[in-house]
Amino acid sequence: MESTVSVEAMSEDSVFPIESALLYRDKRGWHAAEPGVQIIWVIFDQPQRLRLSIVFEETETKRTQEFTLRWSPDEGTSFHEIVCQQWNFSSLDAAREAEQYTVDLSNATLLD
């Protein structure tokens, strides 16, 4: 996937760049540089078929996380929602949320 993708992130911690979350061999993950709404766009050079695995971890702060995943078949002109989900990181026992989505996005040009 590395050669057919570009990524745009609103905010990122320089120690945890967005590439850390997308490359299989890099286990650091991505961190925003500041709190608030974050938008990440994964832009494909050519339409792709995707299987998605997403993990959120929060070991320092109790907070609510809302996550929306959308895809576009036309480079961002229109979007189709895959999932919108909310959960709480309320203690160290609830510090990790892992989700897997198997969806046929055979003509995805952008993931938001």
C-alpha positions as protocol buffer text, in pm:
chain_id: "A"
residue {
  index: 1
  type: MET
  ca { x: 0 y: 0 z: 0 }
}
residue {
  index: 2
  type: GLU
  ca { x: 290 y: 242 z: 63 }
}
residue {
  index: 3
  type: SER
  ca { x: 347 y: 324 z: -304 }
}
residue {
  index: 4
  type: THR
  ca { x: -17 y: 403 z: -385 }
}
residue {
  index: 5
  type: VAL
  ca { x: -113 y: 622 z: -87 }
}
residue {
  index: 6
  type: SER
  ca { x: -69 y: 973 z: 41 }
}
residue {
  index: 7
  type: VAL
  ca { x: -188 y: 1081 z: 384 }
}
residue {
  index: 8
  type: GLU
  ca { x: -299 y: 1413 z: 528 }
}
residue {
  index: 9
  type: ALA
  ca { x: -346 y: 1466 z: 902 }
}
residue {
  index: 10
  type: MET
  ca { x: -471 y: 1785 z: 1069 }
}
residue {
  index: 11
  type: SER
  ca { x: -231 y: 1753 z: 1359 }
}
residue {
  index: 12
  type: GLU
  ca { x: 43 y: 1513 z: 1459 }
}
residue {
  index: 13
  type: ASP
  ca { x: 302 y: 1471 z: 1729 }
}
residue {
  index: 14
  type: SER
  ca { x: 642 y: 1461 z: 1554 }
}
residue {
  index: 15
  type: VAL
  ca { x: 742 y: 1156 z: 1762 }
}
residue {
  index: 16
  type: PHE
  ca { x: 427 y: 968 z: 1646 }
}
residue {
  index: 17
  type: PRO
  ca { x: 367 y: 1065 z: 1280 }
}
residue {
  index: 18
  type: ILE
  ca { x: 71 y: 928 z: 1087 }
}
residue {
  index: 19
  type: GLU
  ca { x: 294 y: 683 z: 901 }
}
residue {
  index: 20
  type: SER
  ca { x: 347 y: 505 z: 1234 }
}
residue {
  index: 21
  type: ALA
  ca { x: -18 y: 405 z: 1235 }
}
residue {
  index: 22
  type: LEU
  ca { x: -32 y: 293 z: 872 }
}
residue {
  index: 23
  type: LEU
  ca { x: 283 y: 87 z: 829 }
}
residue {
  index: 24
  type: TYR
  ca { x: 248 y: -270 z: 952 }
}
residue {
  index: 25
  type: ARG
  ca { x: 605 y: -292 z: 1081 }
}
residue {
  index: 26
  type: ASP
  ca { x: 580 y: 29 z: 1288 }
}
residue {
  index: 27
  type: LYS
  ca { x: 405 y: -31 z: 1622 }
}
residue {
  index: 28
  type: ARG
  ca { x: 423 y: 325 z: 1767 }
}
residue {
  index: 29
  type: GLY
  ca { x: 90 y: 447 z: 1633 }
}
residue {
  index: 30
  type: TRP
  ca { x: -18 y: 806 z: 1568 }
}
residue {
  index: 31
  type: HIS
  ca { x: -74 y: 1083 z: 1822 }
}
residue {
  index: 32
  type: ALA
  ca { x: -231 y: 1422 z: 1760 }
}
residue {
  index: 33
  type: ALA
  ca { x: -22 y: 1722 z: 1863 }
}
residue {
  index: 34
  type: GLU
  ca { x: -323 y: 1882 z: 2032 }
}
residue {
  index: 35
  type: PRO
  ca { x: -664 y: 1773 z: 2165 }
}
residue {
  index: 36
  type: GLY
  ca { x: -987 y: 1815 z: 1974 }
}
residue {
  index: 37
  type: VAL
  ca { x: -1137 y: 1699 z: 1648 }
}
residue {
  index: 38
  type: GLN
  ca { x: -883 y: 1531 z: 1422 }
}
residue {
  index: 39
  type: ILE
  ca { x: -924 y: 1445 z: 1054 }
}
residue {
  index: 40
  type: ILE
  ca { x: -701 y: 1201 z: 870 }
}
residue {
  index: 41
  type: TRP
  ca { x: -736 y: 1145 z: 497 }
}
residue {
  index: 42
  type: VAL
  ca { x: -582 y: 844 z: 327 }
}
residue {
  index: 43
  type: ILE
  ca { x: -578 y: 922 z: -45 }
}
residue {
  index: 44
  type: PHE
  ca { x: -526 y: 640 z: -294 }
}
residue {
  index: 45
  type: ASP
  ca { x: -357 y: 690 z: -632 }
}
residue {
  index: 46
  type: GLN
  ca { x: -582 y: 414 z: -767 }
}
residue {
  index: 47
  type: PRO
  ca { x: -903 y: 263 z: -628 }
}
residue {
  index: 48
  type: GLN
  ca { x: -831 y: 1 z: -361 }
}
residue {
  index: 49
  type: ARG
  ca { x: -997 y: -297 z: -195 }
}
residue {
  index: 50
  type: LEU
  ca { x: -949 y: -261 z: 180 }
}
residue {
  index: 51
  type: ARG
  ca { x: -980 y: -456 z: 504 }
}
residue {
  index: 52
  type: LEU
  ca { x: -947 y: -228 z: 806 }
}
residue {
  index: 53
  type: SER
  ca { x: -812 y: -293 z: 1152 }
}
residue {
  index: 54
  type: ILE
  ca { x: -818 y: 0 z: 1394 }
}
residue {
  index: 55
  type: VAL
  ca { x: -686 y: 19 z: 1750 }
}
residue {
  index: 56
  type: PHE
  ca { x: -723 y: 309 z: 1993 }
}
residue {
  index: 57
  type: GLU
  ca { x: -524 y: 316 z: 2317 }
}
residue {
  index: 58
  type: GLU
  ca { x: -546 y: 569 z: 2598 }
}
residue {
  index: 59
  type: THR
  ca { x: -340 y: 497 z: 2909 }
}
residue {
  index: 60
  type: GLU
  ca { x: -311 y: 848 z: 3055 }
}
residue {
  index: 61
  type: THR
  ca { x: -644 y: 1034 z: 3042 }
}
residue {
  index: 62
  type: LYS
  ca { x: -1005 y: 941 z: 3110 }
}
residue {
  index: 63
  type: ARG
  ca { x: -1200 y: 1059 z: 2806 }
}
residue {
  index: 64
  type: THR
  ca { x: -1470 y: 986 z: 2554 }
}
residue {
  index: 65
  type: GLN
  ca { x: -1363 y: 888 z: 2204 }
}
residue {
  index: 66
  type: GLU
  ca { x: -1583 y: 928 z: 1899 }
}
residue {
  index: 67
  type: PHE
  ca { x: -1471 y: 776 z: 1575 }
}
residue {
  index: 68
  type: THR
  ca { x: -1623 y: 808 z: 1228 }
}
residue {
  index: 69
  type: LEU
  ca { x: -1490 y: 620 z: 928 }
}
residue {
  index: 70
  type: ARG
  ca { x: -1603 y: 718 z: 577 }
}
residue {
  index: 71
  type: TRP
  ca { x: -1491 y: 636 z: 225 }
}
residue {
  index: 72
  type: SER
  ca { x: -1521 y: 809 z: -109 }
}
residue {
  index: 73
  type: PRO
  ca { x: -1532 y: 656 z: -457 }
}
residue {
  index: 74
  type: ASP
  ca { x: -1472 y: 994 z: -624 }
}
residue {
  index: 75
  type: GLU
  ca { x: -1173 y: 1158 z: -451 }
}
residue {
  index: 76
  type: GLY
  ca { x: -1381 y: 1328 z: -182 }
}
residue {
  index: 77
  type: THR
  ca { x: -1676 y: 1464 z: -380 }
}
residue {
  index: 78
  type: SER
  ca { x: -1912 y: 1228 z: -198 }
}
residue {
  index: 79
  type: PHE
  ca { x: -1870 y: 1008 z: 110 }
}
residue {
  index: 80
  type: HIS
  ca { x: -2026 y: 687 z: 241 }
}
residue {
  index: 81
  type: GLU
  ca { x: -2016 y: 618 z: 615 }
}
residue {
  index: 82
  type: ILE
  ca { x: -1874 y: 285 z: 726 }
}
residue {
  index: 83
  type: VAL
  ca { x: -1913 y: 331 z: 1101 }
}
residue {
  index: 84
  type: CYS
  ca { x: -1963 y: 598 z: 1367 }
}
residue {
  index: 85
  type: GLN
  ca { x: -1885 y: 477 z: 1717 }
}
residue {
  index: 86
  type: GLN
  ca { x: -1828 y: 623 z: 2061 }
}
residue {
  index: 87
  type: TRP
  ca { x: -1673 y: 468 z: 2373 }
}
residue {
  index: 88
  type: ASN
  ca { x: -1516 y: 576 z: 2701 }
}
residue {
  index: 89
  type: PHE
  ca { x: -1163 y: 533 z: 2823 }
}
residue {
  index: 90
  type: SER
  ca { x: -1251 y: 535 z: 3191 }
}
residue {
  index: 91
  type: SER
  ca { x: -967 y: 344 z: 3359 }
}
residue {
  index: 92
  type: LEU
  ca { x: -654 y: 142 z: 3287 }
}
residue {
  index: 93
  type: ASP
  ca { x: -884 y: -160 z: 3252 }
}
residue {
  index: 94
  type: ALA
  ca { x: -1058 y: 16 z: 2962 }
}
residue {
  index: 95
  type: ALA
  ca { x: -749 y: 157 z: 2791 }
}
residue {
  index: 96
  type: ARG
  ca { x: -773 y: -22 z: 2454 }
}
residue {
  index: 97
  type: GLU
  ca { x: -1042 y: -48 z: 2188 }
}
residue {
  index: 98
  type: ALA
  ca { x: -978 y: -268 z: 1882 }
}
residue {
  index: 99
  type: GLU
  ca { x: -1210 y: -291 z: 1585 }
}
residue {
  index: 100
  type: GLN
  ca { x: -1197 y: -484 z: 1258 }
}
residue {
  index: 101
  type: TYR
  ca { x: -1408 y: -397 z: 959 }
}
residue {
  index: 102
  type: THR
  ca { x: -1441 y: -617 z: 655 }
}
residue {
  index: 103
  type: VAL
  ca { x: -1613 y: -411 z: 391 }
}
residue {
  index: 104
  type: ASP
  ca { x: -1595 y: -424 z: 14 }
}
residue {
  index: 105
  type: LEU
  ca { x: -1449 y: -90 z: -84 }
}
residue {
  index: 106
  type: SER
  ca { x: -1320 y: -206 z: -418 }
}
residue {
  index: 107
  type: ASN
  ca { x: -1344 y: 142 z: -565 }
}
residue {
  index: 108
  type: ALA
  ca { x: -1228 y: 352 z: -269 }
}
residue {
  index: 109
  type: THR
  ca { x: -1016 y: 652 z: -366 }
}
residue {
  index: 110
  type: LEU
  ca { x: -1020 y: 825 z: -25 }
}
residue {
  index: 111
  type: LEU
  ca { x: -1063 y: 708 z: 334 }
}
residue {
  index: 112
  type: ASP
  ca { x: -1162 y: 971 z: 595 }
}
